[in-house]
């Protein structure tokens, strides 16, 4: 039985974050991407996503390998991928494609490198904007390139890559549904210190990061993905091996109305607590319908950030009180209290603040992982 060991929610091609290749796409190029797995096994298979593509994406060849350093891979581990027995295939428009199982042993915490050769014009490419790790691009077929010398361009996004599954046979996976706080903004790039990574190390269980920077609970966004209520099924419920969902959402729904810097809505909707609570209840209903245990996380302190304002402050406390005492989540991780500054509980503790008073850095993400692990 296969278990999802890594995932990145797909997004519409856009340029809202760091420069990326999603809108230009690929032609006669190879793209090499590295992910860190949270479950081991003797075989792996790759799920490719063309969720936002209007035409099929032709895939000429693909390989997986153990990661060495940078774009280099372990030469003895390079393994061709097949799809229905063929090395070349097409990812259907607005769909996904699952590879055949490939015989490559992996361990929990190991880095895996996937190389795709795209010989035809892809058009704009479905991607995940904020990877906080480096992807590589080069001309021609570089699927067998071992030292990585052919890759001359870099990006910090993932492209056409939705999930990696292993034959671990695990059924105790934990999915984290959230925004940039779950995606890992503020963590050190290239070090895998998001709270999802640290939770996997704490628990020894598969942990799936279903966070999208800027994501909202109640509204879709051209930059920040489909609203969590819509993407829950694709990004969590359809992933094999998951039995627990952790929800950390709502901060952007409130905070975007407090700042003029966000491009999503002008003006952004001003929401009340009952609207956000209804959204949480719908997430709980959907997840429970699939037999998942659902843990609610309170919003982090965000005083002093660009999301802070009188209304957002008031509603965030109301929502957190419902999460804590409403009795509708199976358990609660009180992240607001775990990361608060004792001198000002509405602000992040200075020891955890990445500098924007909204996102923790590595030490803060470690505290989040510990708080959630205690509730598991």
N, C-alpha and C positions, 0 to 999 in steps of 0.2 A: 504494500500500500504506500502511495506517495504522500508526502507532507510538504507543504510550502515552507521553504527554509529562508526565503528572502522575497521581498516584494517592493515595488515602487508604483504608487498610483499613477496611471497615465493622465496627461494633461493635453489640452488644445495647444498647438504650436503658438508660441507667443514670445515677446521680447521684454517682458516686464521685469526680469531679474538681471543677472549677469549675462553678458553676450553669449549666445548659443547658436546652434545650427538648425533649430527646429523649423524655421520658416523657409530657409533655403533648401533644406533636405540634402540628399546625397545622390551622386552619379559617378559610376566607375570608381568608387572609393570603398575603403574598409573602415569600420569604426570598432574600436576595442574598448571594452568596458569592464570594470572590476567591481565585484560586490562581495560582501562578507556574509557567509552563511551562518544560520543559527541552528541548523540540524545537519547531522552527518548521514552517511549512507554509502552504498557501493555503486549506485547509479544516480545520475542526475538527468533532469529534463528541463527545458527552457520554454517559458511562455512568452511569446512575442506579441506585442500589441500594436494594432493599427486602428485604435478606437476612434480616432478623429480624422482618419484618412478617407478621402472620397473616392480613391482608386486603389486597387490592389498594389502592394509593394512587393516587387520581385526580389527574392533572396537567392543569390547565385551560389553561396557557400557559407558555412558557419562552423566554428570550432569552439570547444571549451578547453581550458587548461588550468593547472594550478598557477597562481600568480607568483612571479619572482619579485621584481622591483620595477616600479614605474610601468611602462608598457611591455616589459620583458616577461616571458613566461617560462616555466620549467619545460625544457624540450621533450623530456620523456613522457610528459603528461598530455601533450596536445592530442585532442580527440575530435574527429569530425562528427558533426551532428547530422542526423537524417530526419526527414519528415515524411512519414508514410513510406519509408524505405529509400527515398530519393534525397540527394544532397542539395538539390535546388528546388525551390517552391515559391509560393506567393502568399503573403499575409493578406487575407481578404479585406476589402474596404469595410471600415467600421466594425472590424472583427478582431479576433486573435488567433494564434496558431500555436499548438503545443508540439514540441519536438518528440521524436522517439526517445526512449531512455538510452542514455549513453553510459557505457561502462567506465566510470571514473570515480574512484573512492575519494570521499571528502570527509572532513571531521568538523564538528561544531566550532565556529570561530574562524574557520579557514577562509582565505580569500580565493575567489574563483574569477577567472577572466573569460569573457565571451567576446569573440570576434565575428563580425558580420561583414560579408562582402556584398555590396549593393551595386550591381553592374548596370541597372537601368535607372532612369530618373524616378526618384521616389515621390517628388512633390513634397509639400510640407509634412514633417515627420512628427507623429505622436511622440511625446517625450515626458520626462519628469524633470522639472526645471532645476530644482536645488538638490544636487547629489552630495555636495560637500566632499566629493572625491573626484579625481581626475579621469576623464575619458579622453580617448585619442582617435585621431583620424589621419588616414594616409591614402595615397593614390594607388589604385589597382587592387589586386587580390593579395591581401596580407594575412590571410587566415592561418598560414603556416609560418609566418614570421616569428622567430623565437626571441631575438634580442630587442625587438621593438624599434629598430633603427628606421624603418620605413614610415613611422608615424610622426608627422611633422606639425600637427596642429593639436591643440588641447582645448578642453571644455570642462565645465563643472556641472554637466547635466547628463542624464541617461536617456538613450534614444531607442524607441521601438522595443524596449525591454520591460516586461511587466512582472515576471516572477521567475524564481528558480525553485524547483521541487526536487526532493531526494526520496529515496525509498526507505526512509527512516522508520516508517510505520508508526509515527507518533500521532497521537490524537489529543495532545494537551497543549496545542499552540495558543499563543496569546496575541491578539491583534490590537493595535493601538490606533484609534481613529481620532485624528486631530488636525491641527494647523501647523504653523511654523515651529511652535514649541515642541511638537512631535517630530516634524521633519528634521529638526536639528539646528536651526538657525542659532548662531552664537557659539556652537561647538567648534573645536579646532578641526579645520578641513584635513582630510586624509588620515585621521586617527581613529575614526569610528567610536566617538565618545558621545553620540546622541544618547538620550535616556533609553531608547529602545535597545541599543547595543549593550548598555550597562545592565539593563534588566535581564537580557539573555544570559549575561555572565553571572548575574546573581542567582538566577533560577535554574539554569541548565535546560530551560525549555525553549522550543522554537518561538521567536518573537517576530511579528510582522509589523513593519512600520507603514501604516496607512495614513501618514500625515502629508499634507500639502501646504506649503507656505502660503499664508493669506486666506486659507480656506474658511468658508462660512458654514454654519449649521443650516441656515434657512434660505440662502440665496445663491444662485449660480454666478460665476464670474469668468470673464474672458481670460483673465490672467491667473486666477487662483483656483480654477477647477470647478467642477460641478458641486453643488451643495452636498453636504455630508448625507442628508436624507436620501438623495438620489444615488450616490455612489456606494453606499453601504453594501448593497448586495454584491456588486462587482468586486469591490476592493477588500471585502471581509468575508461575507457569507458564502461566497463561491470558492474561497480558498480552502483546499483540503487540509484537514488536521487541526482546525481551530476549534477550541471549546470555550474560550474566554475573550470577551471584548472589554477594553478599557476606553472610556469616552472622555476626551478633554477638548471641549469645543464651546464657543460662544464669545470669546474675547474679541474676535474681529467683527462679529455681528454688532457688538456694542461700540467698539473703538473706532471703526471707520466713520461713524457719524461725528466723531470728535475732532477729526483732522481733515485738512484740505489736501493733504499730500497723497491720498490714495486715489488711484485712477478708476476704481471700479464703478462707483456710483457718484453722481453729482446732482443733487445731494444724496448722501447715503441715507437709507431708511433709519429712523429712530425707533427702536424696538423696546417693548416692555417685557417684564419678567414672565408674564403668562405666555407670551409668544415663544420665548426660548424654552420654557418648561414644556410646552406642548411638543416642541421639536425633540427634546430629550425623551419624552414619553414615546414618541414614534420610533426613535432608535431602539429603545428598550423593547418595544412591541415586536419589531422586526427581528431583532437578535434572539429574543426568547422564542419566537416562532421557529427558529432553527436550532433550538436547544442549547443556546449559549448562555453562560453565566455572564452578567453584565456589571461592570464596576464603574462607578461615576467618580470623576476627579473634579475637585473644586478648581475654579479659575485661579491662576497665580496672581499675587499682588502686582499691580501695574501703575501705581501712583508715580507721577513724574514723567511718564512716557507720553508719546504722542497720541496714545489711545485713551488717556485719562481725561475725565471731565465730570462734572457734577452728576449728569444723568447716568453715564456709564458706571460711575462708582456706585450709585444707588442701586441700579439694577443688578450689577454684578454681585453685590452682597445679598440681594433677594434671591437670586438664582442659587448662590452657594448655600444659603440657608435651606432651600428646598432640597438640594442634592444631599446635604448632611442629614436632614431630619425628615424628609418626605417619605422615607421608607420604600421607595420604588426601585432603587438600585439594589443589587444583591449585596454590595459592599461599597464603601466610600473611601477614597484616598484623599485626605485633606491636604492638597498641595499648597493652598493659600497659607495655611498655618505652618507648614513644613519649611517654606521658603521666605517667610515674612521677616522683615527687620523688626526686632523687638522694640526698638525705639519709635517705629512708625509702621504698624502692621499693614498699612496700605501700600507699602513699598517693598520691593525685593531686598533681601539682606545684601548689603554691599559685598559680602564674601561670595555671593552667587551671581551677581549682576554682570552681564557681558558688556554693559556700558550704555545701553539704550533704555534701561529701567523697565524693560518688557521681556527680554529673553535672558535666560540664565547662560552661563558658560559651562565648561566641563564639570566643575565642582557642583554647580547647581543641578545639572542633569543627573549627577550621581545621587544627590539627595532625592530627586524625583523617583529614580529607579528604586531606591531603598524604601521609600514610602509606599510605592505600589507593590513591591515584593512582599512587604509586611501584610498587605491586605489579600494577597493571593493564597 
